[in-house]
């Protein structure tokens, strides 16, 4: 970033359109209408002006929408929702997936990362995508997180020369959880769990809690895999042979890590007061507690990247798209958290 480039915290946020058939347009429009009462930072949507106007008309929302660039978005934002039109087809009919929309969905993510790389945007915020719709169009990444890890090379070379290692964190007002294994079956999660992955994840979480959240000495709680953390091997050996050695290695590196801890007593209020983030061994172990406690305020944060990326904690919700009932709370929280993380970095 040159001396003439605005500081990162003064730049707008790049918000991707996500799946046009889902609720991404709905919550984007609703969030902009609440910009003043919620103190939203300026953002612009990457996608299609015409498709967003259609959705606003469908929802009966009188939202002014204006074609903009990343450079003009901040001046537009207070009076109109700025959209960087990518010039690609965007059918965007509520609840109806269309394979032609895949191009604009992918292009929005790529442009958002490029805008951050070129100093035009402060951070990337992503609306939910529909992976199966993208797979049908030839998308080969397991999901958003992995695609962003690949795109991160546009901003900086990976520290190991091979690849960035993105880590998913769910962050709510009172809880942060991290799944060590993510979008795999429970059986595959157990088979693939190893000490090296736990250690690598713990390192990234601890480093980004310092860098992005200004927690000087992060405390990590490491959940056990089996009931009661295995009860000394009576309910499985993974806690003894895989998780405990990983915790010991993290501690040897100076990271305040405890575990393996019984997951059934890890998430109540008194327990949460003893840690800053919980590393969980599989997807639902991490996501169920945080979404149960604060669904509309929880944010999906990607750690381990050279840029800030946040997202709502929900999916495309095709069944309610275009009905005017999608709650924008998680998107609002994602936008505000992205701005705060940018200031902290």
N, C-alpha and C positions, 0 to 999 in steps of 0.2 A: 504494500500500500504506500503510495507516494505522499509527500507532504501536502499535495493539492487535493488528495482524496479525503472526503469527510470521515471523521472518526466512525468506527463501526456502530457505536451506539446511536448515532444520529441518522443512520440509514434506515430505509423501510424494510419490512420483512417480506420475503418472497413466499407467497402462499400458493400451493399447487391446486389445480381444480379437482384432483382425485377422480373417481368414477362418476362420469356425468349422469348416469342413471340413478345414482344414490343420493344421499342427503348432503353431500359436500356443498352443492350450490345453496341448499336450504339454510344450512347453518352459517355459511359465509354471509349471506344476505342478512340473516337475523343478527349475527355478530356485529356487522357494520351499523345496523340501526341502534345498537346499544353502545356504540363507541364512546360516547361522552359519559354515560352513567357508569361504565365499567373502566374507563381510563385506558382504552385500548391504544397500543402504539400503532403508528401508521403501517399499513400493509397494502400490497397489491396482489390481485389474483392473476395467475398465469393460466390462460385457457382461451375462451371465446366470449367476446362481448355479446354476440347475438344469442348464444345459448343461455347465458346468464340473464339476459333481458327476457327471454322466453320463460325462464323459471320464475322470475319475479312477477311477470304477468300472470302466470299460472297460479301463483300463491296469493295474488292480489296485493302485492307489496309495492308501494310507491317509493322505490329506491332508485335514485339517479345513478346511472352507470356510465362511466366515461372511459374511452380508450386512452391509455396512458403508456408511458415508458417507466422503467425503474427510476429513472432520474427525475421524472415529473410527478411520481406517485404521491410523494409527501405533500406537495402543494395542492393536489387534487383531493386528498383523502378526507378532509373535513367536510367538503360539500358534496362529494360523489364517491362511489366505490370505484377505485381505479382498476382497470383490467388491461393487462398486457396481452393483446390478441396474437395468438401464435399462427393464425392463418390456416388452420387445419380443420377438417370436418369435425363437428361436435353435435351429434344427434341429441344426446342428453335427455331423452324422454324418461320421466320418472318411473322407476321400477322396471324398465325395459333395457336390458343389456344389448348393445350393438357393437359388433366387432370393429367397425370403422372408427369407434371412439378410442381404440387402444393407442393410436398414433399421438393424439393430443395429450392423453394421460402420461405417456412416456416422455414426450417432448417437454411437458411442464416440469417434470422432475429434473430433467437434464438442464433446462434453462435456469431453474432455481439455483442449482449448484453452480452453474456458470456465472450467474449474477453475483453470488457470494464470492466466487473466485476472482471476478473482475472488480470487486469493490463497489458494486452497484446495490447490493442488499446486505443486510446485517446477518441474516440467518435464514434457514429453510424451515418452513412449516408446511406439513403435508396433510391434505384432506385424504380420507380413506380411499384405497383402491380395491378393486375386485380382482383378485389374483387369477381366478379361473378365466375371466374374460380376457385378461392379458395373455395367459398361456395359450388360448385359442388363436391369438394373433402372433405367436412365436416368441413371446417373452420367456427368457430362460433363467431368470433369477427366482429363488424361492419366495422373495417378497421385497417390500420397500427397503428394509434394513440392509439386506445383502446388496441390492442395487446401489444404494447410497455408498456402501463401502467401496464398491467398484468405482463409482464416480468420484470418490474422494481423491483419487490420484490426479484429478484435474487441478486440485488446489495445492497438494503437497505430495511428495513421494512418501510411500509408507516407511515407517521407521525401520522395519526389518528388510526392506527392499523387495518384499513379496506381495503383501496385501494389508490393507487396513483391517482391523478386527472390530467391527461395530458390536456394541453391546446394548441390548434393550433394557431400559429401566422404566418402570411405572412409578410416577411421582405424584402423590396427592398432598393435600395440606398437612397431613400428619403421618405419612408413611411413604417410604421408597422401597420398592422390591425389584429384584433382578432375577429373571430366570436364567439359569446356566445353560440348560437345553431349552430350545424354544419351540419351533413349529414342527415337531415330530410326534409320533405316537408315544404313549406312555411306555410301551414295551421297548421302543427304540431309545427313548430317553434313558432308561435303566441300562440298556446295553452299551450306549455310547458314553455314559458318564465316566470321566476319568479325572485323576488328580490334576493333571496339567491344565485341563480346561478350567477347572475351578480356580486354580492359582492365577491363570491368565486373566480370567474374568475379574477376580478380586483385585488384581493390580490396576486394571483399567477403572473400575468403580472407585477405588480409593483415590487414584490420581485425579479423576474428574470431579469428585466431591470437593477436592481442594481447589481445582482450577475453575470449575464452573459454578460451584455453590458456596465457595469461600468457607468451607468447613476445615479448620486448620488441622485437626487430628481425627479423621473419620473413624467411626466404630462400625465394624461389619459383623453382623450376625449371620452365621452359616447354618442353614437349616439342614437337618438330617433328611435322608431319603425315606427311610422306613418308619413305621409307627414307633414313637418313643425313641427316635434316633437309633433304632435297632435293638435296644435293650441289651447292650453288651454282646451282640451277636445272636441273641435268641430269635430275632426277627429279621435276620439277614446280615451279611458281612460287609456290605458296601459302606456303611458308616464308619466301620473300623478300618477297612483296607483302602478306601478311596477318599472319603471326605476328611477324616481325622489327619492323615498325612498332608493333605492340601492346606488345612488350617495351620498345621505346624510350620509349613514352609512360608505361608504368609506372615506369620508371627516372626519367624526368623528374619524376614525382610523388613521388619519394623512396622508392619501393618497391624493395627489393633483388630484382630479377628478372633471370634469365639465360636466354638461349635465342635462337632455337630450338635445342634439344639433341636429338641422335639418341636416339630412344626405346629402341633396342636396347642402349644402354650406360648408361641412366639409373637403373636399379633395382637394380644390384648393391650390395653392402654399402658399398664405399668411396664410390661415387657418392651413395648415400643420406645419407652423413654430411655432405654439402655443402649439403643443402637441408632445409627444414622441411615443405614441401608441393610436390607436382608437379602442375602444370596440364597435363592431357592433352587431346588434341583430339577424342577420341571415346570412347564408353562402354567398350569392351573394352580400349583402351589404358590406361585408368585402373584398371579392376577386375580384370583378369587378374593383374597382379603382386601386388597387395595380398592378394587372396584365395588365391593360390598359396602365399604365404609364411605367412599366419596366418588361415586360413579361420575357425576356431572362435573367434578373438579379435578379429576385425575388426568395426567398427561403422559403420553408415551414419549420418552426422551431417548435419543440414541447417543450413547457415550462412545468414546474411543475413536472419534472422527476429528479431522482438523477444522470442523465448522460445527455450529450449533444446529441441531435438527430436533424439532418437536412435532407432535401430532396428537389429535384427539385420541382417547382411549377406546373408541368404539369403531365399528365397521361401517359398511356402506348403507346398511338398513334399507334395502330395496323396498321392503314391504311398507315403509312409511314415507318414502320419498315423494315429495310434491304434495303432501297432505297438510303441511303447515304445523306439524306437531313435533318435529325434531328439535331437541333442546340444544342450544348453541354453547352451553356452559363449558364443555370440555374443549371446544375450539377456542373459546375466549381464554381459558386457562392456558392453552398451548401457546397462543400468541403472546400472552403476558409473560409466560415463563421463558419463551425464546428471547424476548427483549431483556429480561432480567439476567439470563445466562450470558448474553452478549456483553452486558455492562460488567459482569463479574469477571469475564475472561481477560 
